[in-house]
């Protein structure tokens, strides 16, 4: 089954599915957003780029297509997106 998730008044949309584990594939429109995690997550940028402020980090990091980052469970992270960006998020 595929479920549609929509956040921040439609600026972030994703499709959730299971394929040997839970994953989402989605698009983030331009803007700045904060997300929370309940499980560890691995985020792969498919197209575009985003600046990310990870927990415990003082500096924003830029991630572009083909790059990924990890976020621990029960944490929050911020993203800044200047052009629509697609991603694949895998929940561990």
N, C-alpha and C positions, 0 to 999 in steps of 0.2 A: 504494500500500500504506500502511496506517495501522499504526503501532507504538505499543504502550503502554509508557510509562516510569513507573517507580515509585521514589521516593527517600524516605529518612528514615523507614523502616518504614511506608510507606504514607501519610505525612502530606502528601506531594506526589505528584500523579499528573498525567501529561500524555499527550496523543495527538500523535505526530509524523507529519507528512505533507509532501508536496511539492506546491506549486502555484506554479510559476514561481520557486521557491526553497524552502529548508527552513523549516518553521514548526512550532511546538507550541502547543497550546491545553490549558490545564490548570487545576487547582485546588490552592491551598495551604491546608492546615488551620492552625489556630492554633498559634503557636510562633515560634521564632527559628531561622533557617537560614542557611547560607553556601553559595553557589554559585560555581563556577568557569566561566570561558568559554574556548573555544578559538578562536572567531571573534567578530567584533563582533555584538552583539545589541541589538535594540530590543524593549522590553517594554511592552505596552499593558495597562493594568488594565481589565478588562471589568466586573467587579462587585466591590464591597468596597473595601478599601484596604490598603495596606501601607507601613510605614516602611522606608526603604532607606538603607543606608550604602554609598555608592559609593566606588570606589578613589580615594584621595587627598583625600577629603572628611572633614572632622572632625565634621560634624553630620549627624544622621539627617534625611532629607527624607520628607514624607508624600505619597504618590501615591494618588489616588482614581480611581473609575471615569471613564474617558475621558481620563485622563492617561497619559503614557508617559515612559520614560527610556531612555537608551542606556548600554551598557557596552562598553568596548573589548575586543579579543581578549586572551587570556592574562592575564586579571585575575580577581579574586574580589570578590564583593559580598555583603552581609548583608541579610536582610529580617526584619522583625518583623511578625507577622500576628495581629490580635486577633479576627478573625472570618473564616470561610472566604472566600477571595478567588480570583476567576478571572482569567486572563490570557491574552494572545496574545503569543508570543515569536517574532520573525522573526530569522533568522540571515542575516547579510550576507556 
